[in-house]
């Protein structure tokens, strides 16, 4: 999971980025969407003059605009989503965003010189799989797959990220459905426990690992 988090963060890398598109993907809108997102990340986040509060605000905006956070949040709750009341659902969506920010934002600066390369885009029935190569911390190259969907307004949104066969949303689904099972499927109870973990900083990357 730690490796998946690190590789996902590589989309928001710093100034020494090397981005290469193959001829096949150059005209593909889904691939261009990720290119544009990377450019926005450089412009909005790779600025040492802004405060950490402002960086977090910008990071939240980028995630909200370009990741289907609401859809992923409902997916990771699984069957328990149907039985949860609207207030608990709404609270979990905000909690899930807070968890994503606490987990991913601190690792941004670690990828200031990393390389991100789109290699292929494969269209599916109602989404695209965008293949990319990401240079890891030790200099090795890992393949990261982005599940990208087109919305009703023709814009794109990321619905999942997978590295080394590990899906981000499937991993969280396993974690959260297991946690919900331990509290009799009560989403409000899980929300309270997650809030306590956020307050304690439990979702932040561990510096000694």
Secondary structure, 3 states (H helix, E strand, C coil): CHHHHHHHHHHHCCCCCCCCCCHHHHCCHHHHHHHHHHHHHHHHHCCCCCCHHHHHHHHHHHHHHHECHHHHHHHHHCCHHHHCCHHHHHHHHHHHHHHHHHHHHHHHHHHCCCCEEEEEEEECCCCEEEEEEEECCCCCEEEEEEEEEECCCCCEEEEEEEECCEEHHHHHHHHHHHHHHHCCCCHHHHHHHHHHHHHCCCCCCCCCC
